[in-house]
């Protein structure tokens, strides 16, 4: 045999050199290292760290491995037949425990660890081409210079597949990159990926009866570190305490939700925070609306001493013209307004309010860190209305690409959605519908947003988006705002962020509708909304201590 005549196949070449009469001792040693490396790679696929542990292994080391594999296969065979005992496992670990750094406590833990690694090895093989797999199998027969190792590993894989059929034995992954990996390293990568997938499922909690207690903290430590595992343990303990306290429950779809009791407790705490902030600046409140008697009825009446209602200018001038003409004067040459001519707008007192809170749920709210403050604000206002002003009606309306009326539990559990559109037009349409359903109540319109409207509702019910804001979107939004004004609402806009375009747009809307713009710090959003609700409800001054204690 000449080296130049060796087969181009690596496996065939290794086999052909088995009986080669080496002239160089160094060359023979290199050849033996190749067979030794093959064996260590194969073992490293099934037993992590074996490649390094068996470097420069002696014949005694190889014999110990063969003995371990034989005893392991015998133990698994007995377990499959239901004939093993705890003493069998203890004897095996006493003899071969150094091969298992995982330190399993029983045979099931041992099987779990071995099956996960063996399944990853199978996926590693299935990630190769058919030619690569065939070449590897032929090379494997030369491992440690004997086919015995491969036979033992095949027997082990067969037992593990029978004992743990739920593992992924048939998957595969596509490997890319320039840095090569050994069989053990590649298997370890696939095992890590599988473990990360399992952790993602456990953390996602998207299965029936899911609890944070389900988390594999050992796997979390391996993949994400000790801090992640400690945090997960704290969260699991918190979840358990909340469940036992009646603050968490599962809804019909199996999702975890705050219970009504928890919503009340949280709302009370958030309202207390708002009260503390408002009490500190109570003396600075704008009370220019104080003294307003109520809402216009559409009629007018003669002015009386002490009236504070606004004049009905049209009726007052008409009365002056009629009186001047009846007295023989020429109204075209000017008129003099007499106190008897004056009429005021007739109003009626409204003792309850219909409150529409419109909250922007476009993706920018989440991206800019405004999602949680928005929810806290809605919960604080909901608690105030439901506990202190039970005669009022509160409608929560979210608006992103579409608008939707929501219950408080639904809004507080709403996740961000990555979609384009800020559909204030649709939100105002829903608010006006709500106001018309409560004609005897004082309408209060509160709008929380961080962007100009970029979407509107079409006649067919679809959401139409455009950026920059289209004139049609602005026009339709203004139409609904005018309707709200005619229903008696003076909108209050809460501007989040420093977008100058949004500032100009909201200022124009406020001037047109008789409303105003408030630009609170994000931390003060809840107190600002609660304060403006109370101002609108009481038509002026109020005391935080009376309503927010």
Secondary structure, DSSP 8 states (H G I E B T S, - for coil): --GGG--SSHHHHHHHGGG---S-HHHHHHHHHHHHHHHHHHHHHHSTTHHHHTTT--HHHHHHHHHHHHHHHHHHHHHHHT---HHHHHHHHHHHGGG-TT--SSHHHHHHHHHHHHHHHHHHHHTS-HHHHHHHHHHHTTGGGSTHHHHHHHHHHHHHHHH-TTS--S------SSS---HHHHHHHHHHHHHHHHHHHHHHT-STT--GGG--HHHHHHHH-HHHHHHHHHHHHHHHHHHHTT-EEE-TTS-EEE-HHHHHHHHHHHHHHHHHHHHHTGGG---TTTT---EEEEEEEE--TT--S-B-HHHHHHHHHHHHHHTT--GGG-----GGG-EEEEEE---SEEEEEEEE-SHHHHHTT-HHHHHHHHHHHHHHHHHH-TTSEEEEEEESSSEEEE-HHHHHT----------HHHHHHHHHHHHHHTTTSEEEEEEEESS---EEE-TTS-EEE-SS--HHHHHHHHHHHHHHHHTT---EEEE-S--HHHHHHHHHHHHHHT-EEE---GGGHHHHHHHHHHHHHHTS---HHHH--
